[in-house]
């Protein structure tokens, strides 16, 4: 479909325009919207499958509700592309996730139609409840809808919101977008429960028959609801979880029949109190490659929209991704050591624990989108003498902070916490940058906090972490490293020992993690200018290498620290604190993420904006040397 083939797309610049269409025109508009998103994401990558799965639902909601006065809260926000296009951002959509362009997630500062910012999962029901209660207190009478995926429903916060909303008897509609997928295939008892509801043929036949016979008679709506509830109890032979939480449950309904959705949601809009509509959808709906391989097409990168061919090729000899080195190494370690198990909260493919899962499924655990549970589950395993490798994205580990302190650190358990996606991650923006983990975890007693400069160092740190030292954190970034020949022997390194990579005479540069490669490149360029800078790879921010720091302090009165994390409370702060405690007073320039939320863009663009890419480090070295 080309621009000239669109009949409706360019007529719809707001929900008010959408309401001008007749119900019979909505399917054609949905088709055009789907084609537009496919064409846009083929050239400018983003979250494809999740957005294609909610086209009809999004259209139905904006067709029926008076947004932005009525509030729609999307959970997780990467399913909100159609929402953005309908709400006046179609012509800007080509800038989605690009530096200075649209965010890939709803943002309150971007549009009045974005009722709440949602980058992490399971937050929508709590936020929507707050909005609904505020509306009730003010007597505003606005409607509030939360759209949550079945994957996000595995998060504990979602149940806390459901419990509170049901008890409060607040007027709120929760739409459960059930596609049996989050990023990878959903797991756990909730998945089986929803599958039982949506696939009970006996229940659905009788429910549909009852609806068809009586549903056209408005006076019998209440009776139909009672009949429906009886059918659920009688024929599913189980109580309905949502009704047990005081939500009136409706469904399941076909999430791709836009006309039926408008009828059902229109009816529910008039019912007061907490309601849950169970909508069954297909992730990637309407694009065959995305329907066939839903995990791959969650965020596929650039592709040919006509053939489905992925266009992002990896040159021969290119360094591997850090997550793949983790995946191969944890399997290698597990084959040597029967104590080792793997844990991930719904990210087996993203963090590459899937490599071990395929070879040793009985020793790997995908616990769903439940980071706090993942950490405490790991602590329980460690309490019996096992060595769990718990792999959680850095920004998601923020949600398990209490579990790290209370369940792991206080008890001194040997849980290996691998923080993937540490540092600025790029196009997903402020909600996903893993820049707070050093500052957040550094004050916790007993933690070991490390970061490899390259892939062989990641392997060595993983080997070291199995040595019974207690809670052990390894942070590493998204994407490729620097060393194609990464398969070094598995050898442990001394805990708390850094490396002097280069001698110097004018100043010292102390780096932590892979950003040390940018520091090394800057130091090489500075040497061409006649500036002699020493280079220290700290490797551990806790415990610090006191011997190496003393060596630096006794030789240099000017030090530059470089880290891929927030400067406030980070590695540079740790060095400064150590120097002060031991009576040294060098001038220390700290490079990293400033005291602000960093927006979306490529990692290279963001490091440049923050001043700690190679050019930024070089500029700071030159400025200090010139003083």
Long-range contacts (C-beta under 8 A, 24 or more apart in sequence): 1-31, 1-32, 1-35, 1-39, 6-32, 6-36, 7-32, 8-32, 9-33, 9-36, 9-90, 10-90, 12-86, 12-90, 13-88, 13-90, 14-86, 14-87, 14-88, 15-62, 15-63, 15-65, 15-66, 15-67, 15-86, 15-87, 15-113, 18-59, 18-62, 18-63, 18-86, 19-63, 21-63, 23-259, 23-262, 24-259, 26-56, 26-59, 26-60, 26-63, 26-258, 26-259, 26-262, 27-258, 27-259, 29-59, 30-55, 30-56, 30-59, 30-258, 31-286, 33-59, 33-82, 33-85, 33-86, 34-285, 34-286, 34-287, 36-85, 36-90, 36-93, 37-81, 37-82, 37-85, 38-286, 38-287, 38-305, 39-305, 40-93, 40-94, 40-96, 42-302, 42-303, 42-304, 42-305, 43-94, 43-302, 44-94, 44-95, 44-96, 44-97, 44-98, 45-97, 45-299, 45-300, 45-301, 45-302, 45-427, 46-78, 46-81, 46-96, 46-97, 46-104, 46-299, 46-427, 47-78, 47-79, 47-81, 47-104, 47-298, 47-299, 48-284, 48-287, 48-290, 48-297, 48-298, 48-299, 48-300, 49-181, 49-283, 49-284, 49-290, 49-294, 49-297, 49-298, 49-299, 50-76, 50-78, 50-79, 50-149, 50-283, 50-298, 51-78, 51-79, 51-80, 51-81, 51-82, 52-283, 52-284, 52-285, 52-286, 52-287, 52-290, 53-79, 53-177, 53-179, 53-255, 53-281, 53-282, 53-283, 53-284, 53-285, 54-79, 54-82, 54-147, 54-177, 54-255, 54-281, 55-82, 55-256, 55-285, 55-286, 56-255, 56-256, 56-257, 56-258, 56-261, 57-147, 57-175, 57-177, 57-255, 57-261, 57-279, 57-281, 58-82, 58-83, 58-86, 59-86, 59-258, 60-258, 60-261, 60-262, 60-265, 61-145, 61-147, 61-175, 61-265, 62-86, 62-87, 63-262, 64-262, 64-265, 64-266, 64-269, 65-143, 65-145, 65-269, 66-143, 67-113, 68-111, 68-112, 68-113, 68-115, 69-142, 70-142, 70-143, 70-144, 70-145, 71-115, 71-116, 71-128, 71-131, 71-142, 71-143, 71-144, 71-145, 72-113, 72-115, 72-145, 72-147, 73-115, 73-116, 73-118, 73-124, 73-127, 73-128, 73-131, 73-144, 73-145, 73-146, 73-147, 74-106, 74-118, 74-124, 74-147, 75-118, 75-121, 75-122, 75-123, 75-124, 75-125, 75-146, 75-147, 75-148, 75-149, 75-152, 75-158, 76-105, 76-118, 76-119, 76-120, 76-121, 76-149, 76-152, 77-104, 77-105, 77-106, 77-117, 77-118, 77-119, 78-104, 78-105, 78-299, 79-147, 79-149, 79-177, 80-105, 80-106, 80-114, 80-118, 83-113, 84-111, 87-111, 87-113, 88-113, 97-427, 97-428, 97-429, 97-600, 98-427, 98-600, 98-601, 99-599, 99-600, 99-601, 99-602, 99-605, 99-606, 100-599, 100-601, 101-600, 103-429, 103-599, 103-600, 104-427, 104-428, 104-429, 104-600, 105-428, 105-429, 105-431, 117-431, 119-428, 119-429, 119-430, 119-431, 119-432, 120-395, 120-396, 120-399, 120-431, 121-149, 121-151, 121-152, 121-155, 121-182, 121-369, 122-148, 122-152, 122-153, 122-154, 122-155, 122-156, 122-157, 122-158, 122-369, 123-157, 124-148, 124-152, 124-158, 124-161, 125-157, 125-158, 125-161, 125-162, 125-165, 125-172, 125-174, 126-157, 126-160, 126-161, 126-164, 128-161, 128-165, 128-172, 128-174, 129-161, 129-164, 129-165, 129-168, 129-170, 129-172, 132-165, 132-170, 132-171, 132-172, 133-168, 133-170, 136-170, 136-171, 143-171, 143-173, 143-269, 144-171, 144-172, 144-173, 145-172, 145-173, 145-174, 145-175, 146-172, 146-173, 146-174, 146-175, 147-175, 147-177, 148-174, 148-175, 148-176, 148-177, 149-176, 149-177, 149-178, 149-179, 149-182, 150-176, 150-177, 150-178, 150-179, 150-180, 150-182, 150-186, 150-190, 150-191, 150-194, 151-181, 151-182, 151-183, 151-186, 151-346, 151-368, 151-369, 152-182, 152-369, 153-190, 154-182, 154-186, 154-187, 154-188, 154-190, 154-191, 154-346, 154-368, 154-369, 154-370, 155-368, 155-369, 155-370, 156-370, 156-372, 156-373, 162-242, 162-245, 162-247, 163-245, 165-247, 165-274, 166-245, 166-246, 166-247, 166-274, 167-246, 168-274, 169-246, 169-273, 169-274, 170-273, 170-274, 171-272, 171-273, 171-274, 172-274, 172-275, 173-265, 173-268, 173-269, 173-275, 173-276, 173-277, 174-247, 174-274, 174-275, 174-276, 174-277, 175-276, 175-277, 175-279, 176-251, 176-276, 176-277, 176-278, 176-279, 177-255, 177-279, 177-281, 178-252, 178-255, 178-278, 178-279, 178-280, 178-281, 179-280, 179-281, 179-282, 179-283, 179-294, 180-283, 181-283, 181-294, 181-295, 181-298, 182-346, 182-368, 182-369, 183-295, 183-298, 183-346, 183-347, 183-349, 183-350, 184-295, 184-346, 184-347, 184-348, 184-349, 184-350, 184-354, 184-366, 185-294, 185-295, 186-346, 186-368, 187-346, 187-366, 187-367, 187-368, 188-367, 188-368, 190-368, 193-241, 194-278, 196-236, 196-238, 197-232, 197-236, 197-240, 197-251, 197-252, 197-278, 198-251, 198-252, 198-278, 198-280, 200-235, 200-236, 202-235, 203-231, 203-232, 203-235, 203-236, 204-252, 206-231, 206-235, 207-231, 221-267, 225-250, 242-276, 246-274, 247-274, 247-275, 247-276, 248-273, 248-274, 248-275, 248-276, 249-275, 249-276, 249-278, 250-275, 250-276, 250-277, 250-278, 251-276, 251-277, 251-278, 251-279, 251-280, 252-278, 252-279, 252-280, 253-277, 253-278, 253-279, 253-280, 254-279, 254-280, 255-279, 255-280, 255-281, 256-281, 256-282, 256-285, 295-349, 317-484, 318-480, 318-484, 319-455, 319-480, 319-481, 319-482, 319-483, 319-484, 319-486, 320-455, 320-480, 320-481, 320-484, 320-486, 321-352, 321-478, 321-479, 321-480, 321-481, 322-420, 322-455, 322-458, 322-476, 322-477, 322-478, 322-479, 322-480, 322-481, 322-514, 323-350, 323-351, 323-352, 323-420, 323-478, 324-352, 324-355, 325-455, 325-458, 325-459, 325-481, 325-486, 326-351, 326-352, 326-353, 326-391, 326-418, 326-420, 326-458, 326-462, 326-476, 327-351, 327-352, 327-353, 327-354, 327-355, 327-356, 328-352, 328-355, 329-458, 329-459, 329-462, 329-490, 330-355, 330-356, 330-389, 330-462, 331-355, 331-356, 331-359, 331-360, 332-490, 333-389, 333-462, 333-463, 333-466, 333-490, 334-360, 334-363, 336-490, 337-387, 337-466, 339-385, 339-386, 339-387, 339-466, 340-386, 340-387, 340-388, 340-389, 340-466, 341-365, 341-381, 341-386, 341-387, 341-388, 341-389, 342-388, 342-389, 342-391, 343-367, 343-374, 343-377, 343-378, 343-381, 343-388, 343-389, 343-390, 343-391, 344-374, 344-390, 344-391, 344-392, 345-369, 345-370, 345-371, 345-373, 345-374, 345-392, 345-396, 346-370, 347-391, 347-392, 347-393, 347-420, 350-393, 350-420, 351-391, 351-393, 351-418, 351-420, 353-389, 353-391, 371-396, 371-397, 371-399, 371-400, 371-403, 372-399, 372-400, 372-402, 372-403, 373-403, 374-400, 375-400, 375-403, 375-404, 375-407, 375-408, 375-415, 375-417, 376-403, 376-407, 378-408, 378-415, 378-417, 379-403, 379-407, 379-408, 379-411, 379-413, 379-415, 382-408, 382-413, 382-414, 382-415, 383-411, 383-413, 387-414, 387-416, 387-465, 387-466, 388-415, 388-416, 389-416, 389-418, 389-462, 389-465, 390-415, 390-416, 390-417, 390-418, 391-418, 391-420, 392-417, 392-418, 392-419, 392-420, 393-419, 393-420, 393-421, 393-432, 393-434, 394-419, 394-420, 394-421, 394-422, 394-423, 394-434, 394-435, 394-436, 394-437, 394-475, 395-421, 395-425, 395-431, 395-432, 395-433, 395-434, 395-436, 397-434, 397-437, 398-436, 398-437, 398-440, 401-440, 404-441, 404-444, 404-447, 404-471, 405-444, 408-471, 409-444, 409-445, 409-446, 409-447, 409-470, 409-471, 410-446, 412-446, 412-470, 412-471, 413-470, 413-471, 414-465, 414-466, 414-468, 414-469, 414-470, 414-471, 414-472, 415-471, 415-472, 416-462, 416-465, 416-466, 416-472, 416-474, 417-471, 417-472, 417-473, 417-474, 418-462, 418-474, 418-476, 419-473, 419-474, 419-475, 419-476, 420-476, 420-478, 421-477, 421-478, 422-451, 422-475, 422-476, 422-477, 422-513, 422-564, 422-565, 423-475, 423-477, 423-478, 423-513, 423-514, 423-515, 423-564, 423-565, 423-603, 424-564, 424-593, 424-598, 424-603, 424-606, 424-607, 424-610, 425-477, 425-478, 425-603, 426-478, 426-600, 426-601, 426-602, 426-603, 426-606, 427-600, 427-601, 427-602, 428-600, 429-598, 429-599, 429-600, 430-597, 430-598, 430-599, 430-600, 433-593, 433-598, 434-475, 434-477, 434-565, 435-564, 435-565, 435-566, 435-592, 435-593, 435-598, 436-565, 436-566, 437-473, 437-475, 437-565, 438-475, 438-512, 438-541, 438-563, 438-565, 438-566, 438-569, 438-570, 438-571, 439-565, 439-566, 439-568, 439-569, 439-570, 439-573, 440-569, 441-473, 441-542, 442-541, 442-542, 442-569, 442-570, 442-574, 443-569, 444-471, 446-470, 446-471, 447-471, 447-472, 447-473, 447-542, 448-472, 448-473, 448-495, 448-496, 448-540, 448-542, 448-543, 449-473, 449-475, 449-540, 449-541, 449-542, 450-474, 450-475, 450-539, 450-540, 450-541, 451-475, 451-476, 451-512, 451-513, 451-514, 451-539, 451-541, 452-476, 452-513, 452-514, 452-539, 453-511, 453-513, 453-514, 453-516, 453-517, 453-537, 453-539, 454-481, 454-482, 454-483, 454-486, 454-514, 454-517, 455-481, 455-482, 455-483, 455-486, 456-483, 456-486, 456-488, 457-539, 459-486, 459-487, 459-488, 459-490, 460-488, 460-490, 460-491, 460-492, 460-493, 461-493, 461-539, 462-490, 463-490, 463-491, 463-492, 464-492, 464-493, 464-495, 467-492, 467-495, 469-495, 475-513, 476-513, 476-514, 477-513, 477-514, 477-564, 477-603, 478-603, 479-603, 481-514, 482-514, 482-517, 493-539, 495-540, 495-543, 496-540, 496-543, 496-544, 496-545, 497-539, 497-540, 497-545, 497-548, 498-536, 498-537, 498-538, 498-539, 498-540, 498-545, 498-548, 499-536, 499-537, 499-539, 500-534, 500-535, 500-536, 500-548, 500-551, 501-535, 501-536, 501-537, 502-533, 502-534, 502-535, 503-534, 504-532, 504-533, 504-534, 504-535, 504-556, 505-532, 505-534, 506-531, 506-532, 506-533, 506-558, 506-625, 507-531, 507-533, 507-534, 507-556, 507-558, 507-559, 507-560, 507-621, 507-624, 507-625, 508-533, 508-534, 508-535, 508-536, 508-552, 508-555, 508-556, 508-558, 508-559, 508-560, 509-533, 509-534, 509-535, 509-536, 509-559, 509-560, 509-561, 509-562, 509-617, 509-621, 510-536, 510-538, 510-552, 510-559, 510-560, 510-561, 510-562, 510-571, 510-572, 510-575, 511-535, 511-536, 511-537, 511-538, 511-561, 511-562, 511-563, 512-537, 512-538, 512-539, 512-541, 512-561, 512-562, 512-563, 512-564, 512-571, 513-563, 513-564, 514-564, 515-562, 515-563, 515-564, 515-607, 515-612, 516-562, 518-562, 518-607, 518-612, 518-613, 518-614, 518-617, 519-562, 519-617, 521-614, 522-614, 522-615, 522-617, 522-618, 522-621, 523-621, 525-614, 525-618, 526-618, 526-621, 526-622, 526-625, 529-622, 529-625, 531-621, 531-622, 531-625, 533-560, 533-621, 533-625, 538-571, 538-575, 541-570, 541-571, 541-574, 542-574, 544-574, 544-575, 544-578, 546-578, 549-575, 549-578, 549-579, 550-582, 553-579, 553-582, 553-584, 553-586, 554-584, 556-586, 557-585, 557-586, 557-587, 558-586, 558-587, 558-589, 558-624, 559-586, 559-587, 559-588, 559-589, 560-588, 560-589, 560-590, 560-591, 560-617, 560-620, 560-621, 560-624, 561-588, 561-589, 561-590, 561-591, 561-592, 562-591, 562-592, 562-612, 562-617, 563-590, 563-591, 563-592, 563-612, 564-592, 564-593, 564-607, 564-612, 565-592, 565-593, 566-592, 566-593, 566-594, 566-595, 567-591, 567-592, 567-593, 567-594, 567-595, 568-595, 587-624, 589-620, 589-624, 591-616, 591-617, 591-620
